Amino acid sequence: MDYDQLLSLATDLGFGLLECGAEIYRVEESIQRLLQAYGVPQADPFVIPNCIIVSMVTPDGVPMTQVRRMPSHGTDIDLLERYNDLCRSLCRETPPVAEARQRLLRISQHRREYPLAVQMTAYAVAGAAFSLFFGGTPRDALCGGLCGLAIGLALTAMTWLKTNLFFKSMLGAALSALLAVFLTHIGIGQHSEKIIIGALMALVPGIIFTNAIRDVMAGDMVAGISKIADALLTGVSVALGTAFALGLTRLFWGV
């Protein structure tokens, strides 16, 4: 058994799970179960949102450790499910490490990528639907869809420029609020506040906050608190961008 390769396999699997948005306890448990399935008597993974540390002791008593830093990432439920299924399959079958690594690489190389048009359509539909949900009219829904599209284009452009989440959310919120007030001002929309709140739902960090609460309840306090801070900062950035846009509209248009 090449324990260097086994440790790299377990770390890469944990990296893939965390990159997809998996909960901390799921990542740690998956790494631990995989190493134990391959005969490692002691495995101690430690995971926080931006770092993975995997330590183990081989049957010969040799300690080994590997560290991986996690960059900024999003959520991919489809890929998360495939990684989770792979982990269970490897624990059940324990194929050779080289074969297991090939199966892991096949998953990472075949991600489901949606075309830009599909992504922008999703932003537009979400903005329109939430505007209706909050009591807007069909005209508000149309404006909410346009504002959602503006948010999607802003986030895509800022991602291409490798801007962090704080400034991406701020720019998206500002453009959305400006467009909502403008569309209402020229008579297309009817209720700017319902258009704005509907479009801004695309920026609400709901999944991050939910996973943070789950991590806290599971006892992973460091991970949970850091995710809560991340969600709160995202909320602050959305509020700042919206306030800036509304201040500009009041200054120039008096609305």
Buried (B, 14 or more C-beta within 10 A) or exposed (E): EEBEBBBBBBBBBBBBBBBBBBBBBBBBBBBBBBBBBBEBEBBBBBBBBBEBBBBBBBEEEEEBEBEBEBEEEEEBEEBBEBBBEBBBEBBEEEEEBEEBBEEBEEBBEEEEEEEEEEBBBBBBBBBBBBBBBBEBBEBBBBBBBBBBBBBBBBBBEBEEEEBEBBEBBBBBBBBBBBBBBBBBBEEBBBBBBBBBBBBBBBBBBEBBBEBBEBBBEBEBEBBBEBBBEBBBBBBEBBBBBBEBBBEBBEEEEEE
